[in-house]
Each structure stands twice: as structure tokens, then as C-alpha cells.
Amino acid sequence: MAIHDNKRAVDEAKSDDMKPRVSFVIPCYKLGHFLAECVNSIIAQSFADFEILIMDDCSPDETPKVASLLADARVRYFRNQNNIGPLRNYNKGIRLSSGEFVWLISADDRLRKPYILERYVGVMDDYPRVGYVFCPAVRLENGAEGEVIPYSSRGSRNRIFSGHEFLTELLVNGSTVTTPSAMVRRACYDNVSLFPEDLPWGGDWYLWCMFALHYDVGYIADPMVNYRRHALSMTDALVKTELRRCVESDIIVPFRVMKEVEKRGSVALVRACRRAIASQYAQSLGGRKYRSSSSWHEYSITPEMFEESLTSVARTHEEAAFIRAYAYSGAADLCYWQGNFRQALQFYDRATQTGLFLPKVLAKALLLKWGSRGERLRSNLLALRRMTSGTK
């Protein structure tokens, strides 16, 4: 079963006349103790027309031994001679795969229902315009299942989202698709994009956005995947050692998406991208938290850092003014609800000095300057708006 990293392996992976419908690509680095559980959850599927490619990124653990014990003809094992890093390993596995659909699932995650693949393929067959299909994920920690990850759920009913509608939601809410829950039409990788190898944090968010720009998106409400949280995950490593890079990537992604959106001439989507950029800056100005397996990690930027970053990426004065205004007003709102009224007022003032007419921001700043009376009035106005809109 074992095939090493050489030209023969690539040729064998591409030459089969009988290509499987689905390719599972399993990147693995120091995760040999989870590998069999992941693979067995795939082998147990009711839909059997698939291949499994284990992409061992030169792991120093027992991964080769575990892979050699997986006695199923659909499993193939590839070991890199040198460690090439997660995203290059992902892309290598995708290129080696031959299925009509590609499912990237890390060795530490698993499928939790034996019919998930059958249902996914059914959606893809019934809706040729769907580029990928996903479902909510259930957290797995210390061997025990937890709650459905809140951001991964898009409601209690199955849906086919318009691609541009879903793209707008992704821009507003960030990445709401967990990578192990998504099966992708091969054409998305072939014709749109592979993983951007300079974005280990946010690369999946970028792909979900780009695919939604070109295709519709399928959603199945049944949570059929486990997403494992543990200290050896790539997420943990990035949050603990490269937190600033995580923050920078969250800003870079909507900028890159916006460049592609502009080629399609969608004014509404360009505006959504700009608001997403401003939102990412706002969260960084107000202080944002990233979670690892053991704790929360906070990172914030100063107005000076923000201005330097914005100057380096904004392409026009108009674009910079829009992002600056909404970034400062968003940061002010965050500080206000955190009870940091002094910082909130400073950010409101900065927003009003951008040259854009922002009546709501002016009103919030005025109410804040009125002290406790203004705070009560703002709370009453918010309660009234919620009552009239029917929200709680």
C-alpha cells in the first residue's frame, strides 16, 4: 500500500482508467495516533466509490507504521521526503487525487455518520451548480464529543445557497465552514484556486469565498463530522506562536477576495468586501481573542499600526476613507459594549474626522458625551428598535 514521494507515485495516481468519484485527502503530521480512527470513519461509509490518500508530511512519529496496517485497497500512502508545511501538503494531495469530488480532512478529525458521503454526493449530483457542500461540526476534545460548533451551523434545514449570497455571509461572519466538513467539486480546485500557500491562517476562508464567487453552496443541517481540538493542531500552533500573523491574515483575505470580485463588476460585493476589511480592523483595534485548545489569546493594534497597515494596502483615497471610517466606528461600538467609554469616544471622534458623513456615528458620539443620560437614552433607543424589529 505504501507509495513514496517520487514520479512513479504521481504517475500511478493519475493513470487509473477507473477513477473514483470521491478522493479523501488526509494530511498528517505528528497525528499518527489519530490516523486509524479517521480512516476507519471513511471506510465505514455506505457510499463506497472513493479513494483515500494519506499525505504524511515527514512525520517523526508512528504514522508510517499505522498507515501500513490499514488493510484496504482504496487507501494509498504518500510520505514526503522533507517536511513541506501544511498548505503545500494539502495542495500536493489535491493534485495527486483523481476523484470528481475532493474531501480534505485532517488525520485528527473524523466522520461521525456512515451516510454522510452518500448524502453529499447526492447533493452534488442533483445540483451541478453547487461547488461544495458542508454541514455543522461537533467538537471533539479529549476523546469526548461536545457541542455543535456554533459558527458552523447555518440553521436546522437543508439549503442550497446562492453563491453570492453565501459569499456575503462569509465576508460578514468570517469562515463559518469547518474544513473537515466540506466536500468540494474538483472543478473548484482546477479552475478557481488551490490553497494560497502564504496563508496558513485564513487560507480555507479565502477558498470558501472564492468558490462561492463562482458556484452555489450546499448545506446539510445534520452534524455529521467531528472537529477535534487539541494541542498538536495547526490552529493551536499558529495561535500560540504567530498570533500577529493570524490577525494580518484575517485582514488580507477580504482584500484578496475583493480584487477577484472587482473583475466580475459586482458593486454590492465590493462594498461587502470593504465592510469585511473594516470589520477585521475594528476587531483588532478593539482587541480580539483567538482560542487555542487551552486558553484564549488576545491581540490588539494601535491606531498608528492601523493607519500604517491601511496605507500599505488601500489602493485609493476613497477606499481608505471608507475602511477607516467603518473600522473606527466598529471599534468604538466594541469598546462601548465592553464598558470602555473613553476609548469608544476617541474612536467615534476618529470616525467622524474621516470626511464621510456618518449621522449614526455622530449621534452615538453625542450621546456618549452626555454621560449617564446619553447612555440611558441610547439603551432605550436600542430596546425600542429591537421591539419594533421583533428581535430579542
JODAUR-V950371 format. One line per field, one symbol per residue. phi: phi as a letter, one per 20 degrees, with the letter a starting at -180 (. if undefined). psi: psi as a letter, one per 30 degrees, with the letter a starting at -180 (. if undefined). burial: I if it has 16 or more other C-alpha atoms within 10 Angstrom, else O. Layout:
# JODAUR-V950371
phi: ???
psi: ???
burial: ???
This chain:
# JODAUR-V950371
phi: .fcefbfgfffffdeffefffcdeddfbbmcgfdgffffffegfffedebccdedeelfedeggffffeeebfeecdccffcfdngfffgfffffffcffcccecffedbedcfdffgfffgffffcfefebcbbfddfcblndfdeffgfeedoecfbdeggfffggffffdnfddfgfedddfggfffddaefffecfdnffggfffffffdcfcecdfffdcddedafeffgfffffdcffffffffefgffffffffffemefffffffffffffffgfffenddcddfdaecdbcdegfffffffffdfecfffffffffffffffffffffeneffffffffffffeeneecffffffffffffmfffffffffffffffffenee
psi: ekklileeeeeefffkeiklekkkjjkkjggfffeeeeeefeffkfjfillkjjjjhhkgageeeeeffjikffkkkkkkelkfleeeeeeeeeeflglekkjjklffllkfkfgeeeeeeeeeefiffkelklllkkkkkhfkkblkjeffkglglkljkkeeeeeeeeeefajgjkefgkkkkefeeefdkakjfgifkfeeeeeeeeefffllkkkkfkjgkkjkklfgleeeeeeffheeeeeeefeeefeeeeeeeeffgjeeeeeeeeeeeeeeeeeeefjlkkkafflkkkkllleeeeeeeeeffkfleeeeeeeeefeeeeeeeeeeffgieeeeeeeeeeefgffkjieeeeeeeeeeffbeeeeeeeeeeeeeeeeffgl.
burial: OOOIOOOOIIOOIOOOOOIIIIIIIIIIIIIIOIIIOIIOIIIOIOIOOIIIIIIIIIIOOOIIOOIOOIOOOIIIIIIIOOOOOIIIIIIIIIIIIIIIIIIIIIIIIIIIIIOIIOOIIOIIOOOOIIIIIIIIIIIIOOOOOOOIIOOIIIOOOOOIIIIIOIIIIIIIOIIIIIIIIIIIIIOIIOOOOIIIOOIIIIIIIIIIIIIIIIIIIIIIIIIIIIIIIIOOIOIIOIIIOOIOOIIIIIIIIIIOIIOOIOOOOOOOIIOIIIIIIIIIIIIIIIIIIIOIIOOOOOIIIOOOOIOOOIOOOOOOOOOIIIIIIIIIIIIIIIIIOOOOIOIIIOIIIIIIOIOOOOOOIIOIIOIIOOOOOIIOOIOOOOOOOOOOOOOO
